[in-house]
Amino acid sequence: MTAPRPGRTWTAVLAAGLVLGPTAGCASTARPAAAPSSARFTENGVTVDLSVDRWDGSAGTLSAVFTPTAAGYHLYSLDLPPGGVDGIGRPIALRLRGGLEQTGRPATGSPVHDLQLPGGLPPVPVYPDGPVTVTLPVHRAHEGPATVLVGYAACSETKGCLFPVDSHPVELTVDDGSVRFAAPGRATPSS
């Protein structure tokens, strides 16, 4: 080691060596970040968090947590018809294409109640205000890209309804016994 430049002490020279380390100036050998094991998006007043849980290499459970971004908003029941009741509301929906297939029906532990609408319209089934978790049993159909198409609508009894979301795509890859979500901002081709 050479003597420190004027105005620098040995302590400063040693500290710089510890901070910079032996590879300072060398190309990074860091591994690329692993693909995420979950995905998140926010659209039309709801944040959706997706993950695949209890994956055993060929089957598991797709979990989706739907959280309104403002207080006082509810989501519509999974059992609401796709077009709503007399055009009012849209059900929570998870549809799959590509490398994942569902092996059962979507389910939630959230209670459903009928929301009475003004003007003599029929009631619509909704969940209580706040987050709703939906699970869907899935299995690997084949290796390769997969897409989860997410749909929902959020409404408030006092503030009105937000535009529904229909078929928001969330990309995944199924291979080598694993399921990985596409990194944010990077599209994965879907079949």
N, C-alpha and C positions, 0 to 999 in steps of 0.2 A: 504494500500500500504506500502511496506517495504522501508526502506531507500535505496538509490542508492548505488551500489557497489563503492568502491574507484575509483576515476577517472571519474565517470559518474555524471551528474547533474540530477536534477529533470526534467529539460527540455528534456534531452535525454531519460529518462525513459518514460515520457508522450508521446513524439513523437513516440517512439517504440510501445506504446500501441495503438496510433491512427493509425499507419501504419498497424500493425498486426491485430488490431480489436479484438472483442470478440470471433471470431471463429478460431483464429490462431491454427493450429494443428488439426482442425476438418476436416472431409471429406468434399469435395466440394459438395454443394447442387445446383450448377449451372445446368441449364437445357441444354440438348444437343442442339447444334445449329440447327436451322430450316433448312430444305432442301432449296437449292437455288431456286430463282425464275427466274434464267437465267443460261446459260451455255456458255462456251467459249472454243475453241480449235484452235490451229494453226497447219496447215499441208500443206506442199508443197507450201510455200510462201504466204499463205492467212490465216488471222485470221477470224474466224467465231464466231459471238455473236448471241445467240439464246434467245428468250424470248416469253412468251405467254402473249399478251396484251388484255385488255378489256374482261377478262374472267368473265362470269356471272354465273358460277357454272355448265354450260353445254356447252358453246360455247365461242369462242374468236378468236383471230388472232395470228398465229405463225409468228413472225418476225425474220428474219435472216439478219444480216449485214455482208457482205463479204468485207474484207479490205485487199488488197495486202500489204505485209510487206515491199515492196520496191517500190520506185517511178517508174513510167513508165510502170506498168503492168495493163492489162485490163482483164475482165472476159467476157465469152461468153453469148449470149442471152439465156433467158429461152426457146425461140422458136427454137433454134438450134436442129436438130435431135439428138437423144441420142448418135449416133456414129460419130457425127460431119458432116462436109461437105467433102466428099472424105477422111474421116478419120481424118480431121483436126478439132480440138476443141472439147470441151465437154460442154454441157449447164449447167447452174446452175440448180440443182435439189433438191427438198425436197420431200421425200416419207415418208409416215407414216405407221406404223403397230402397232397392239395392241390396247390400249385403246383410241387412238385418230384417227379420220378420217377427211379427208379434205371435205369441203362442197362447194368448188369453185376452181377456177384456181389460181395458184400463179401469183402475179403481182408485178411490180416495177414502180416507177416514173422516172427511169433513161432512157434517150433517147438511142435508138439503131442506130448504123450506120454500113454500110457494109465496112469491111476491105478487100481491094483488095490484093490478094496474088500474089507473083511472079510466073512466069512460066505458065501463062494462066489458073491457077486454079480458080474455082469459088470463089466469095467473101464470107466471113463469117460474120454473124451479131454479133457485139460486143458492149459492153457498153464503155463509155469513161474511160480512165485510172482512177484508184482510187476506192473508196468504192461503193458498190451497196447494196441497201436494198430491200429485197424481203419479201412480206407478203403473207400469205396463210390462208384463213378462215378455222377453224377447229371446231369440236364438239366432245363431249365425246361419244365414241362408247360403252364403258363399263368401270367399275372401274377396276384398276389394272395397270400393267406395259404397257408402250408405248415406241416406238422408233421412232426417226426422223433419216432417212438415208439421209445424205447430200452429194451432189456431185457438182463438179466444176472443172475448169481448168483456170490457169492464164498464160497469154503470154505477151511478150513485143515485139514491132516491131523491137527493136534494140538488145535486149538481148536474144531473143528466148523464148521458152515455158518451163514451169515447168511441172512435171508429174501430170496428172489429179488425182483427188480424186474421188473415186466412192464408194458410200454407207458408208461413215463414220458414225458410230452409235452414237447417243446422246440419253441417257436413261432418261425417265420421269416416274412419277407415277400419275395416275388420280384416285382420291378418295375423298370422303367427299366434293364434290363440288370444289375441288382445283386441280391444276396441279403443280407438283414440279419436278424440275430437280434433277437427282442423284447428290450427293455431289461429287466433283472432287476426282478421285481415287477410287470411290466406284461404283461397277457395280450394276445395277438393273436388275433382270431377265426379259427377254423380251419374248413375246409370238410369 
